Each structure stands twice: as structure tokens, then as C-alpha cells.
Amino acid sequence: MFQLLYFVIHAIQPFLVPLCFVFAWGLIILTAWSIFGAIADSLRRAKRMHNIPCANCLFFTGDYHLKCPVQPKVALSEKAINCIDYRPKFVSWYDKVNS
């Protein structure tokens, strides 16, 4: 039994080093790809979250009980990105002159 095992181990030994090399680099590449994908997804999500205008809205209260009296279910969510009730807190002189 051991002679057969000894023969099998010596027969596959020349293929083990290249095979392990390919598997190790494949694992490293998959890990790097996964990390890169997670970073790209996080940046995409952060960019989307920075488009939420609630913090600069006139109706935003800042109170965690009632964030927005006009649209309480939509406040601080992705649905608020194109909120029809949005009014800026601070209006610049340029906006006043051109309105």
C-alpha cells in the first residue's frame, strides 16, 4: 500500500510546484479583485449619498424625531435626491437678482 502511495507522490511531484504557484497567484488576484470591487462600490455609493440635499434644505430640522416636516418618510434617503419640496437654506445674492 505504501509503495503505491510512494509511487503516486513521486509521479505528481513535478506538477505540484507549478500547480500550487498558479493556485496561489489565482487566489491573490481574486482577493485583489474583490477588494477593488468593494472600494469601487463604496465610492459609487458615497457619491450617490452626497447628492442627498436634505442637510441644506430650509425645512430640515436636524431633530432625529422629525427630520423633515414636509416629507418625513423621504428625508435623508435616496428618494430625497429629486425632492420637489426642496428649498435651499441660504439663497445667494446671485439667485435673488436673477429670479
N, C-alpha and C positions, 0 to 999 in steps of 0.2 A: 504494500500500500504506500509506504513512504518512498519507495523507489519511483513509483508512478508520479507522486506529488513532486519529488525532486526533479524528475524529467520535465514536468509541466512548467515548473517555476523557471528552470533554465531555458526552456523553449520560448517563454514570453518575456523574459528579462530584457532583451534588446528593444522591445516595443514599449516597455513600461516608462522609460525616461521621456521619450517624445510624447507619449500619451498623457503623462502627468503634466508635462510642460504645456501642452495645448489646453488641458482642462484648467490649469492654474491661471493662464492668461485669459481664458474664456470667462472664468469667474471674476477676475479683476475687471475685465471690460464690461460685464453685466452689472457689476456693482457701480462702476463709474457712470454707466448709462442711467442706472436707476437714480443715483444722486443728482445727476444733471437734469433728469426729468422732474425730480421733486423740486429742485431750485427754480427751474423754468415755470413750473406750475404755480409755485409760491409767488414769483414775480408777477405772473399774469393775474393772479387773484388779488394781490396787493394793488396793482394798477387799477383794477376794477373797483376795489373798495375805496380808493382815493377819489373816485368820481361821485361818491355819495355827498350831496350838498347840504345835508341836514345841519351840520355844525355852524354853517354860515347863514342859516335861514332866520328870518325875522320871527317866525313862530316857534322856533326851537327853544325849549325851556331849560334843558340841561338837567332836569329832575328825572331820576330813573323811574319814578312812578308814572309820570305822563311826559314823555319826551316831546310830543307834538300834539297840541290840542286840535289841529285841523285834520291830520292823518295819523292817528296814534298807532294803527296796525302796520303802517308802511315805514314809519320813522326809523332811521338808521339801518335800513335793509337795502338790498339791491333794487327793490321795486321803487325806491325813492330817487333813483338816478334821474328819471324824467318826470318828477313830481310837478303837476300842473299848478299847485298852490305855492310853489317856492317863491319867496321874496327875499332878496339879499338884505342882510342886516345893515350893511353900510353901503350907501349909494355914493359913488364918486361924483365930483362936480361935472365930469365929462358926461355922465349919464343924465344929469339934471339938465344940462344945456342942450343936449341932443334929443330930448324927449318932447 
